[in-house]
Amino acid sequence: MGNYDFQIGWHDSSNWPDWGAAPRKPLVDFDMAHRGEWLTSVIGKDPDTLKDRIYHIVKCEICVSIHAWPLPCLEDLGTYYQQEFFQHEKPDCFEHYAQDRVWWETCVHGPLLDTAATYRLQNNPGGIQRMQVLEIGAGPGIALDVAAQYGWGTYAVEPSPVCAAHLRQRGHTVYEGTLEGYAAAVAGFQRQFDIVYLYQVLEHQPSPYDFLDTCRHLTKPGGILVVCVPNDASPIQYTACQRLGIDQYWWAPPQHLYYYSPKFLQLAVRWSGWNVLDIRGTYPLEQFLVSGKNYVGNQEVGRAIHAIRMQHELEAIQHGTWASRIIQYREQMEQYRLGREIVLLARKPYE
């Protein structure tokens, strides 16, 4: 865990706009539930009407987080992800996932699931006959494909009908809808899981504390939560924007509603009843921005840089240096908040 137990209560204004930093602007009352420092405003789609609207980005002292305001309701977001997200916002994502599948299996989901299984088997001397894993927002389902190769039971909660159909074709058990809908559907006879997997999902949620609490109720005592979120509003991103003269590109409502640092993420997870086991970063893609290679809004440059990342990480697997690379990612996040994503693993307390 490095320094994070200490940093959770550390007030240092140099970490602005992270939690604990002194505000640099007057506090604003956005409504009775959200009060804090206004950081900026951006234009994004209304998930109900799909028309442009203004979102404000607030470092909220009530939520102890950075989030967009106003926050869409769950019903409108559910419709947005059912009808809009994969169909229009990411029409080529399945093609890219297929092209990059070896990297996703070998360097992303495989190692994460292996680590989660290792934690799950701790304090279980008899082992577990068959792991049960639930992925929420499973998308193309590569993580569940890896879990199925391990012989695990694989379950998905997925709001997109396009993705849900694909997941069923891959042999996974799918609830088509939201986590809230799934929890209501199984109330009273909940299937409890060994691993709950949230890969780039929590940043889309308008109420992350409730979301994480629901995940905990669906998990067996001693079960493992895996979370990966973008590492946005980070110091290197601000530096890149200044050097390149570009806007703060990471604010992206209604797709991304909450914006996490290591402090924000572990605070939300702990407040929701989990015990944090590990937190680290991933490959620091923003180093290319700082060096002048602007991939923001440029898919051709972005794909080329992503190919470099994949090559480096696949070579680490092939050469047996993956463990040292993970140590490096952990240290970079702890010391510099450097890494494209934040990865966290937590355990549900034994009851």
N, C-alpha and C positions, 0 to 999 in steps of 0.2 A: 504493500500500500504506500510505500515511500512517505512523502510529506503530507498526504491529503488529510489525515486525521487532524494534523495541526492546522492546515490551511482552511479547514471548514469554518473556523472561527477567527480567521486572520483578516483584519481590516487594513488594507493597504491601498491608498488612492492611486498608486501607479498601475493597478490592475484594472482600471476603468475600461469597459463598463461591466466588469465581473462583479459578482455578489460580494458585498463587504466594502466596495470602493465608495469613497465619498462622492455624492452627486456633484456634477459640474453645472447643472442647471436647476432652476426652481422646480419643486415637485408639483405635479399636475394631478388633479382629481379627474380621472377619465369616466368613472362611474362609481357607485358605492362599493364595488368589489375590486377596483383596480386604481391604484394611486402610485405614482412614481415619476421618474425622470423621463421626459420625452426625448428620444434619441433622434428619430427622423420620421418621415412619412414616405410611403411608396404607393404606387398604384398596382392593384391586383384585381383578379376577378371576384365578383360576388358568387359564391358557390351555388346560390339558389337561382339567380337570374342570368349568370354568366356574363353580366355587364361589368365594365370597369368600375372600380370604387377605390376610395382612399383608405388605406390602413395606416395607423400610427404604430410605431415601435416604441414600447415602453419598458424601461427597467423598473419593474413593479415591486414596490416594497411590501405589498400585501402578499403577492404570490411568491416573492423572493425568487424572481426569474425575469428573463427578458422574453417578451412575447408580443405578438401583434394584437392590436385592438381596433375595432371590436372583434371578438372571437366568434366565429360562426357556430351555429348550433349543430348538434350531432346529426340531426335529420338532414339538414342541407349538405353537410359534408358527406354523409352516406350516399346521397343522390349524386354528388359531384364525382365520387370515386366509382360509382356504379356506371355512370353514363359519359364521363368526360375525360378522366385522368389518362388511362391507358389508350383510349380511343383517339384522343386529340393532342394531349400534352406530351405523351411519350409513344408515338406510333411505331417507332423503330426499336423500342427497347428489347423486344424478343429477339430481333436479329442480332443486336449487340451482345446480348446474353449468350446466344448460341455461339457466336464467334469467340467469346472469351470464356467459355464454359470450363475449360481445363484450369484456367487460373482461378475461377470462382470456386471450383471443387477443391483444388490443391492448396491454395494460399489463403482462402477466406473461410469458407464454411467448414471444410474438413478440420483445420486446426481449431476453430472455435468449438465445434461439436466435440472434438477429442478432449479439449480442456474442460468443457462442461461435464462430460461423462466422468472424467477423473475426479472432479469435485463431487459429483453425485455419488460416486462409489466410496468416498471417504466415509468412515463410520458405518459402513455396510459390509461387514466382514463376509457375509454370505453372498454378496453380490446382488444384482438385480436381474431377474430372469429375462426381461425384455424391456428396454427403455421405451417410454412413451414421450414423444416430443410434439409440442404444439407450436406452430409458427403462425403468428398473427401478421396479416399483411404479407402473405407469402409470395405474391408476385409470380414470377416464372417457376418458383419452387425448387431451385437448385439445392438449397439447404436440405429440404425434405428428401430430395433424390439421394443426397449423400447419406442421410439418416436411414433411408430405406436400404441402401447398400450395406449398412451395418446390421440390418435385420431388425431395426427398431419399428415400433408403431408410429405412423406419421399422420398428423392431423393439421388442418389449416383452417383459419378464419380469414376469409378473403372477400372484400366487398365488390371487386370487379368481376362481372360475369365472364369477361374474356379470360382472365387469369383463372377463375374457378373452373371453367371448362377444361383449360389446359392441365390444371392440377389433377382433376379427376382422371383425365387420360393417362396421367403418369402414375395412377394407382393410389393416390392419397385420399384420405377421408376429408371432405370439405364441407364447412358450413359457409354458405354464401351470404354474407352480410357483415355486420359490425361485431366487435367484441361484446358490446353491451347486449346486442340481440342474441348472441350465442349464450352469454351468461344467463339471460332470462330464459332461454329455451331449455337449458339443462338444469335449471334451479331445482334443487331437491334430489337430483341424482347426478351430481357433477362428476364428470370424468376428471380425475386428478392426474397431473402430468409430472414426469420427472424433470423435463426441461421445457421452459417457455422461451421462445426465440423471437426477439424483436430487432430485426435488421432494418435500420432506417425507417422506422415506423413511429417512434415516440415523438419526433419533431412535428408530425402531422396531427397530433391529438390536441383538442382544445382544453382538455382537463387531464393532464398527465398524472396527477396524484390519484385521481379516481381510476384511471386506466391501469396504473401499476398495482393498485389495491385489488382490482378485479383479477389481474394476473396472479397475484398471490393466492387468492381464494381458489384458483384453478390448479394450483401446484401442490404436490405432496409435501409433507414436512421433510425438510432437507433437500427439497428440489431446487433446481438452479434456474436463475433468470439470466439470459444473455441479451445485452442491449448494445446496439451500435447506432450512434447519431452523428450528424455532421459537426465538426469542430468549427463553428462559425463565430463571427465577431471576434476573431483571434488577433493578437498583435501583428502577426505576419501578414494577415489580410489587410489590415489598415495600412501597413507599410507598403504593400503592393499597390493599393489604390493611390497612395500619394506618389509613388514613383511612376506609375503608368498614367496617372491623371484620369482614372476611371471611377465610376460610382461604386458605392458599397453594394456589390452585386449579390450578396448572400441573403439579403432580406427578400423573401419570396412567398408572401401569403397569397392565396389561402393554402398553398401546398405545404409550406413550413410555417407553423404558428408559434412554436417555442424554439428558442435558440440556446444551446447548451454549452457550457464550459465544464471542465471536470468538477468544479465545485457545485454548479447547478445540478448536474446529473446525479452525483452521489447524494446530494441533499434530498432530491425528489425520491430517489430509490429508498433511502433510509427512512424518510418520513412515511413511506408507504409500507413499512414493516419488514424490509429485507435487510440482511447483513451483507455488506459489500465485501467481496473477496479479492477483487483485482480491478484495476483501471489502467488503461494505457492508450496510446495513440496508434495510428496507422501511418502508412507511407506519406511523407510531407510533400504533397503535390504543389503547395503554394510556393515552394522554393523556385519553381520554374517561373512563376509570376514575378517574383522579386528579381530574377535574373533577366527579365524583359520578354519572356515568352508568354504572350497574353492569350490564354485559351478561353477567356470569358466571352461567351457568345459566339465562339468560333469552334464549331464541331470538328473541323479538320485538324486544327492544332490540338484540340482536346483529346481526340482519339490517338494522335501521334504520341502525346505525352503519356497517356494511359498505357500505350504499348510499351513505353520505357519502364513504367512502374511494373507491369506484368513480367517483363523480361527479368528485371532485377530480383523480383520475389520468386519467380520460378527457378532462377539460378540458385537462390539461397536454399530452396528445398532440395534441388539436385546435388548441391555441394555439401549438404549437411550443416549449414550455418543458420538455419531458420531460428533456432532457439536464441542465438546471440542477436539476431535481428529483432526479435520480440523484446529482448532486454533493452536494445537501443530505442525502440519505439516507446517503451515505458519511460525511460529516462528523458527522452525528448519531450514527452508530454508533461512529466513532473517538473522539469526544470525550465522549459521554455513555452509550454503549451503549444507544442509543435506537432502536427500530424493532421491529415485530412479529416479523419474521423476519431471519435472517442469510443473505445470499447470498454464495457463494464460487465463484470460477472458478479452475481450476488446469490445468496442462499436464503431460502425461506427457513426461519428458525424451526428447530425440532420442537414439537409440542408435547 
